[in-house]
Amino acid sequence: MQIAVIGSGYVGLVTGTCFAQMGNRVTCVDSDEAKIRRLWHGDIPIYEPGLAAMIRSGSDAGDLSFTTDLAAALRGAEIAFIAVGTPMKEDGSADLQYVLAVAEEIGQKMSGDLIVVDKSTVPVGTADKVRETIRRQLDRRAAAGDTAAAAYRFDVASNPEFLKEGAAIADFMRPDRVVLGVNSPETGRVLSHLYEPFVRRDNALLLMDVRSAEMTKYAANAMLATRISFMNEISRLCEKVGADIGHVRAGIGSDRRIGTAFLFPGCGYGGSCFPKDVQALIHMMLEYDLPAPLLNAVEEVNRVQKEVLVEKVIERFGDSLVGRVFALWGLAFKPNTDDMRQAPSLVIVRRLIERGAAIRAFDPEAVEQAKIYFDDIPEGKISYVSNKYDALNGASALLLLTEWNVFRSPDFDEIKERLREPVIFDGRNQYVNLDLPSRGFDYCAIGSPMRRGMRD
Ligand SMILES: NC(=O)c1ccc[n+]([C@@H]2O[C@H](COP(=O)([O-])OP(=O)(O)OC[C@H]3O[C@@H](n4cnc5c(N)ncnc54)[C@H](O)[C@@H]3O)[C@@H](O)[C@H]2O)c1
């Protein structure tokens, strides 16, 4: 099939690349000229394992190309995916300006029959808005004498994306399920055919109406965010009553009705999706005069959780952190991505600096992104190193914020030697089973109080 994917960010690039891998002819479109120019030169604007090689092979095979020219991408295309951002507006609602701008442009530039698919995460009812927007543009063209435009048929479907950054290729190639929201059997048939190679292993292809598909994406993300906030809240009580959150997790996760996934406590969820999607869902409920006590609580627990590690630092070192340096391992909101959007590190770094501390940070991939987010922080208050151990020199403590593999089993003798004091705050509970206090470390994880190290 010939496909246009509009918006070449995380979702658009992965979607386009994976469809091309399955033998489709895909044109990825973006309005950002610099991004498209980089893609022409094989320079991939995001870090996502495996993506660069697949883009190269797709481009070499002639199945994958990049352009800023939407009209050219739509020429001959049977399907156009909309994969632009839907960021959060100040009131918490999803900002649809990019989606609707693309819809408008599709209406202005389409040159044949087309199935338009919303892949962006959009509030329920957006497909109708996209349909109306395209219709309006086609009517305008028809009124201006474009007789061909008057005859174009189009349909709008919803195909929300569930990929996880860091495992995006695997998620797309072998999805747990594909959700297709369609209002016509013919569109359902075409999209089912497109996705057939991706669901050969008994993974579900779920056909449903458009509104249910739109709702499914928000419900899925809200459910996952709820599990995280639930575990974070339980971890706080564990800390007070002397229970071990790790045992509790194993104890409840083995119940098949609960399951083990997404039950890890930590220093809060972040990223481009959970925070904005929970907020957008709350906003949708408000629009229908429905209270959203559970979703509001999920967000509030998460907001507080991003402060938990800082509170532990203050408990250990006192209110003023003037003159202290803290080593940070991990800046990205999760491993295997350079995405800093809503990352807990954004809160933690600023809180520590507000109290007078300086930060020395290491992240395998996110440093360049972090520099953009921390652009306003005064000189000397934050620095970045390219070797994880260099972050430790003379620091009062190590804070682990992202569970990258490179932090899994570090050389603790070296950590001890380099730190001014052997203190570790583990925001991802990576070292809970290592009995670090017996090796002389003061060790503090999520859901347990500081355990003092045995010193010689
Ligand atoms: N990132 C994820 O893990 C993820 C997962 C599932 C769903 N989603 C959803 O997918 C959507 C896209 O997310 P993303 O992370 O890929 O966003 P992104 O910000 O990485 O990429 C969006 C791209 O769209 C481009 N764009 C904006 N307006 C355009 C226009 N008029 N024409 C062409 N290109 C335009 C931007 O330049 C940008 O490159 C969002 O709704 C998001 O919620 C994201």
The ligand as an ORCA input file, in Angstrom:
! r2SCAN-3c Opt
* xyz 0 1
  N       5.741      9.347     22.285
  C       5.075      8.284     22.646
  O       5.568      7.390     23.328
  C       3.629      8.123     22.226
  C       3.022      6.871     22.361
  C       1.699      6.727     21.962
  C       0.992      7.809     21.472
  N       1.593      9.028     21.386
  C       0.823     10.143     20.826
  O       1.210     10.311     19.468
  C       1.174     11.691     19.106
  C       2.543     12.128     18.598
  O       3.454     12.002     19.654
  P       5.047     12.084     19.428
  O       5.674     11.764     20.729
  O       5.389     11.292     18.208
  O       5.187     13.655     19.115
  P       6.503     14.436     18.622
  O       6.390     15.776     19.210
  O       7.715     13.600     18.847
  O       6.294     14.531     17.032
  C       5.300     15.294     16.421
  C       5.827     15.762     15.057
  O       4.772     16.376     14.323
  C       5.339     17.425     13.564
  N       4.272     18.350     13.112
  C       3.569     19.258     13.833
  N       2.694     19.911     13.049
  C       2.830     19.400     11.806
  C       2.194     19.643     10.553
  N       1.215     20.553     10.430
  N       2.580     18.928      9.486
  C       3.552     18.000      9.604
  N       4.199     17.726     10.751
  C       3.827     18.413     11.840
  C       6.343     18.061     14.497
  O       7.291     18.832     13.817
  C       6.944     16.812     15.152
  O       8.072     16.350     14.449
  C       0.714     12.442     20.361
  O      -0.675     12.595     20.315
  C       1.080     11.484     21.478
  O       0.253     11.642     22.613
  C       2.905      9.200     21.729
*
